[in-house]
């Protein structure tokens, strides 16, 4: 009765076309088959709902039948007492995998199920979708570049039996498999391909992970790549900054050539904008052509010294927040600076605030100079991993008001 009522969970829309990944082959996507031989001989044929054990002899089968019959009789006679231990309530999002006398049985649930005392060992399996993230790791691309790439992965269990009998630690094995697949798949792409085909590469990576986790009863539903900073430029010469698709509204759902074309025009439009810098114009007595001497801050200390004269009550009224900066210099040292735009005319300088800041920003010294000079947007720095924010992101974006004054 139990074996007929149990059905495998639907994994995805099988009518939709699927593209094989970097390691998967086309035949494995249309036919689900377990690995035969080696260590997978003990796994039942779950795909056909067949839990019979052909390795069991007739003497063992008779002994098991006698023991099970005696336990049923004992449970029925002492039911008011054994009912507290034998009856289990299973919710819709869980199943119980039972090992009766050491041999796996079809999963039970949902509802009230009977677990025989003394001879049954059971384990609950959660079928709900879970998620984990792969922290940004260094990837050596095909063109010689070094890029930080991470991923957010959602997965669920489609076969409770396989998730229990096939792998000892499902979570750790899945994380390790996804991490290795990410590094190997991204190493076969160039920096520009990873940048422009981020969504498509996430889909291919999901197929690759599914191919390896298929015997474990696990399926990856979604993989979203997160691109970090470019640590080393490609050998062939990487032209233009690394444009992050999440930082551009409307490009999240675009894939393939459409996304590449959109990002191409956006990169050209962003690069065509002139960079506004503070400058001092000097007149040469021997020449009528003015000479422009660029006067830009070279350190974070000079930058915050320039911020102090720009503070005003009007700016405080617009922002109403305190910012703490944890800046990392090129030699690896950390320096603290603050900008208080909560009361009065505001204040800025080195050190820490006496009160709890609204937002704490952590970034390198070169990035903070680029951000206040207008060469790096706050939201783009955050999505690319170059800026870490503790606090409200909307409050952190209010720094654009101070950046506008500094550029003018």
C-alpha positions in Angstrom: 0.0 0.0 0.0 2.8 2.4 0.9 4.8 1.6 -2.2 1.9 2.4 -4.5 1.0 5.7 -2.8 4.6 7.0 -3.0 5.5 9.0 -6.1 8.7 10.9 -7.0 8.5 14.6 -6.7 8.4 16.5 -10.1 11.8 18.0 -10.7 11.1 20.6 -13.4 9.1 21.1 -16.6 10.3 18.3 -18.8 8.7 19.8 -21.9 11.0 22.8 -21.8 14.2 22.4 -23.8 17.4 22.0 -21.8 20.9 22.7 -22.8 23.7 20.4 -21.6 26.3 22.1 -19.4 30.1 22.1 -19.6 30.5 18.6 -18.2 27.0 17.0 -18.8 26.2 15.0 -21.8 22.9 15.1 -23.7 21.8 11.6 -23.0 21.8 12.1 -19.2 19.2 14.9 -19.4 16.5 12.7 -21.0 17.0 9.5 -19.1 17.5 9.3 -15.3 19.6 6.3 -14.6 21.7 5.4 -11.5 25.3 4.4 -11.7 25.5 0.7 -11.8 28.3 -1.2 -10.1 30.9 -0.3 -7.6 29.5 1.4 -4.4 26.0 2.0 -5.8 24.9 -1.6 -5.9 23.1 -1.4 -2.6 20.8 1.5 -3.7 17.3 0.3 -4.8 15.7 1.2 -8.1 14.0 4.4 -6.8 13.2 5.6 -10.3 10.8 2.7 -10.8 9.7 2.6 -7.1 11.2 -0.9 -6.7 12.6 -1.5 -3.2 13.0 -5.3 -3.5 16.4 -6.7 -2.4 17.5 -9.4 -4.7 20.6 -10.1 -2.6 18.5 -11.5 0.2 18.3 -15.3 0.4 15.2 -17.3 1.2 16.4 -18.2 4.7 17.0 -14.5 5.5 13.6 -13.6 4.0 11.8 -16.1 6.2 13.6 -15.0 9.3 12.8 -11.3 8.6 9.1 -12.2 8.0 8.9 -14.1 11.3 10.5 -11.2 13.3 8.3 -8.6 11.6 5.2 -10.7 12.3 6.1 -11.1 16.0 6.7 -7.3 16.3 3.3 -6.6 14.7 1.6 -8.9 17.2 3.5 -7.3 20.1 2.6 -3.8 19.0 -1.1 -4.7 18.5 -1.3 -6.3 22.0 0.4 -3.5 23.8 -1.0 -0.7 21.5 -2.0 1.8 24.2 1.6 1.9 25.3 3.5 1.4 22.1 1.3 3.8 20.3 3.2 6.7 21.7 6.4 5.4 20.2 5.1 3.7 17.0 2.9 6.5 15.6 4.7 9.4 14.0 3.1 12.6 12.5 4.8 13.7 9.3 4.0 17.1 7.7 3.6 17.6 4.0 7.1 19.0 3.5 8.8 16.0 5.2 9.2 12.2 4.6 10.4 9.5 6.8 13.0 7.0 5.5 12.7 3.7 7.4 15.4 1.0 7.7 13.6 -2.2 8.8 16.1 -4.8 10.0 18.8 -2.8 8.2 17.1 -2.7 4.8 15.6 0.5 3.4 11.9 0.7 2.9 9.8 3.2 0.8 9.5 6.6 2.4 6.5 7.2 4.5 4.3 10.3 4.9 2.8 12.7 5.0 0.2 12.2 7.8 0.3 9.6 10.6 2.7 6.7 9.9 3.5 3.5 11.8 7.1 2.8 12.8 7.6 -0.6 14.4 9.6 -0.5 17.7 12.8 -2.4 18.1 13.3 -3.2 14.4 12.8 0.1 12.6 15.3 2.9 12.4 14.0 6.0 10.8 15.2 9.4 9.7 13.3 12.5 8.7 14.1 14.3 5.4 13.0 17.8 4.6 11.9 18.3 1.0 11.7 22.1 1.1 14.0 24.3 -1.0 17.2 25.3 0.7 19.9 27.8 -0.3 23.5 28.4 0.3 26.1 30.7 -1.2 29.6 30.1 -2.4 31.8 33.0 -1.1 33.7 34.9 -3.9 36.8 32.8 -4.8 39.7 33.5 -7.2 39.2 32.1 -10.7 41.9 32.0 -13.3 40.2 32.7 -16.6 41.1 31.4 -20.0 42.6 34.7 -21.1 45.0 34.9 -18.1 42.8 37.2 -15.8 42.1 36.6 -12.2 38.5 37.4 -11.1 36.5 36.9 -7.9 33.4 34.8 -8.7 30.8 33.5 -6.2 27.3 32.0 -6.5 24.0 31.8 -4.8 22.5 28.3 -5.1 19.0 26.9 -4.4 18.4 23.2 -4.2 15.9 20.6 -2.9 15.7 16.9 -2.4 13.7 15.0 -4.9 14.4 11.5 -3.6 14.5 11.1 0.2 15.9 7.5 0.0 18.8 8.5 -2.2 19.7 11.5 0.0 20.1 9.2 3.0 21.7 6.0 1.5 23.9 7.6 -1.2 25.9 10.3 0.7 26.9 10.7 4.4 26.9 14.5 4.6 24.6 15.9 1.9 25.2 19.6 2.7 28.9 19.4 2.8 29.1 17.3 -0.3 26.9 19.6 -2.2 28.8 22.7 -1.3 32.1 21.1 -2.2 30.7 19.8 -5.6 29.3 23.3 -6.4 32.5 25.0 -5.5 34.6 22.7 -7.7 32.2 22.9 -10.6 32.2 26.7 -10.3 36.0 27.0 -10.5 36.4 24.5 -13.4 33.6 25.9 -15.5 34.6 29.6 -15.1 38.3 28.7 -15.9 37.2 27.8 -19.4 35.8 31.3 -20.0 37.3 34.7 -20.6 36.7 37.7 -18.4 34.5 39.3 -21.0 32.4 36.1 -21.5 31.9 35.8 -17.7 30.8 39.4 -17.6 28.4 39.4 -20.5 27.0 35.8 -20.2 26.5 35.7 -16.4 22.9 34.5 -16.5 23.6 31.8 -19.1 26.7 30.5 -17.3 24.6 30.2 -14.2 22.1 28.0 -16.0 24.9 25.8 -17.4 26.5 25.6 -14.0 23.2 24.4 -12.6 23.1 21.6 -15.2 26.6 20.6 -14.3 25.9 20.4 -10.6 22.7 18.4 -11.2 24.7 15.9 -13.3 27.0 15.2 -10.3 24.4 15.3 -7.6 21.9 13.2 -9.5 22.8 9.9 -7.7 22.3 11.7 -4.3 18.6 12.5 -4.9 19.3 16.2 -5.0 18.4 18.8 -7.6 19.6 22.4 -8.0 16.8 24.7 -8.9 18.6 27.9 -9.5 22.2 29.2 -9.7 23.0 32.9 -9.7 26.6 34.0 -10.2 28.0 37.0 -8.2 30.9 38.7 -9.8 33.5 40.4 -7.6 36.4 42.7 -8.4 38.9 42.0 -11.2 42.2 41.2 -9.4 44.3 40.8 -12.6 43.6 42.1 -16.0 43.7 39.6 -18.9 46.9 39.2 -20.8 45.4 40.3 -24.1 44.4 43.6 -22.6 41.0 44.2 -21.0 39.4 47.3 -22.4 36.8 49.2 -20.3 35.7 48.6 -16.7 33.9 45.5 -15.5 30.2 46.3 -15.8 28.0 44.4 -13.3 24.6 43.4 -14.8 22.8 43.7 -11.4 23.8 47.4 -11.1 22.0 48.3 -14.3 18.2 48.2 -14.0 16.5 46.1 -16.7 19.5 43.8 -17.5 18.8 41.2 -14.9 16.6 39.0 -17.3 18.6 39.5 -20.5 20.8 36.8 -21.8 23.1 36.1 -24.7 23.6 38.6 -27.5 20.9 41.0 -26.3 22.6 41.4 -23.0 26.0 41.8 -24.7 24.6 44.5 -27.0 23.0 46.4 -24.1 26.1 46.3 -22.0 28.2 47.4 -25.0 26.2 50.6 -25.4 26.1 51.2 -21.7 29.9 50.8 -21.4 30.5 53.3 -24.2 28.0 55.8 -22.8 29.6 55.6 -19.4 33.1 55.9 -20.7 32.2 58.9 -22.9 31.2 61.0 -19.9 34.0 63.3 -18.9 35.4 62.9 -15.4 35.0 66.1 -13.4 38.1 66.8 -11.2 39.1 69.7 -9.1 41.6 71.8 -11.1 43.5 75.1 -10.8 44.0 77.1 -14.0 47.4 78.9 -14.3 48.3 81.5 -16.9 51.8 81.4 -18.4 53.1 84.9 -19.1 55.0 83.6 -22.2 52.0 81.8 -23.7 48.4 82.6 -24.0 47.2 79.0 -23.7 46.1 78.2 -20.2 47.6 75.2 -18.5 45.4 72.9 -16.4 47.0 71.4 -13.3 44.9 68.6 -11.9 44.7 68.8 -8.1 43.1 65.6 -6.9 43.6 64.0 -3.4 46.2 61.3 -3.3 45.2 59.8 0.1 42.1 59.3 2.2 43.4 61.9 4.7 43.6 64.6 2.0 40.1 63.5 0.8 38.5 64.0 4.2 40.3 67.3 4.7 38.5 68.5 1.5 35.2 67.2 2.8 35.2 69.4 5.9 34.7 72.7 4.1 31.8 71.3 2.1 29.7 70.4 5.2 26.7 72.6 5.9 23.3 72.6 7.6 21.7 72.1 4.2 23.6 69.0 3.5 22.8 67.7 7.1 19.1 68.3 6.4 19.3 66.3 3.2 21.2 63.3 4.6 20.5 63.0 8.4 23.0 60.1 8.9 26.4 59.3 10.3 28.9 57.3 8.3 31.9 55.4 9.6 34.6 54.5 7.0 37.0 51.5 7.5 39.6 52.1 4.8 42.3 49.6 3.9 45.5 51.1 2.6 47.8 49.5 0.0 50.2 48.3 2.7 47.4 46.4 4.4 46.8 48.8 7.3 43.3 49.8 8.4 42.4 53.5 9.1 39.1 54.8 10.4 37.4 58.0 9.3 33.9 59.4 9.9 31.4 61.8 8.4 28.7 63.1 10.8 25.8 64.5 9.0 23.2 64.1 11.7 23.2 67.4 13.6 24.5 71.0 13.3 26.7 71.7 10.4 28.2 68.3 10.3 31.7 67.0 11.0 34.4 64.9 9.4 37.8 63.6 10.1 40.0 60.7 11.3 39.0 58.3 14.1 35.7 56.8 15.2 32.4 58.3 16.2 31.4 58.5 19.8 28.0 57.3 18.9 26.8 54.3 16.9 27.0 55.1 13.2 24.0 54.6 10.9 26.2 53.0 8.2 29.7 51.4 8.3 31.5 51.3 4.9 34.6 49.1 4.4 36.7 49.4 1.2 40.2 50.1 0.0 41.8 53.5 -0.2 41.9 53.5 -4.0 38.2 52.7 -4.2 37.1 55.4 -1.7 39.1 58.0 -3.7 37.5 56.8 -7.0 34.0 56.9 -5.4 34.3 60.4 -4.1 35.8 61.6 -7.4 32.8 60.2 -9.3 34.7 57.4 -11.1 33.0 54.7 -9.1 29.3 54.6 -8.3 28.3 53.6 -4.7 25.8 51.0 -5.8 28.1 49.5 -8.4 30.9 49.2 -5.9 28.5 47.4 -3.5 27.2 44.9 -6.1 30.8 44.1 -7.3 32.0 43.3 -3.8 34.5 46.2 -3.6 32.3 48.0 -1.0 31.0 46.2 2.2 28.1 48.0 3.9 26.9 47.4 7.5 23.6 49.1 7.8 20.9 50.4 5.5 21.9 50.5 1.8 19.5 53.3 1.0 21.2 55.4 3.7 24.6 54.6 2.3 23.5 55.8 -1.2 22.8 59.2 0.4 26.5 59.8 0.2 25.9 60.8 -3.4 24.8 64.2 -2.1 28.3 64.8 -0.6 30.0 63.3 -3.7 28.2 65.8 -6.0 29.4 68.7 -3.9 33.0 67.4 -3.9 33.0 67.0 -7.7 31.6 70.5 -8.2 
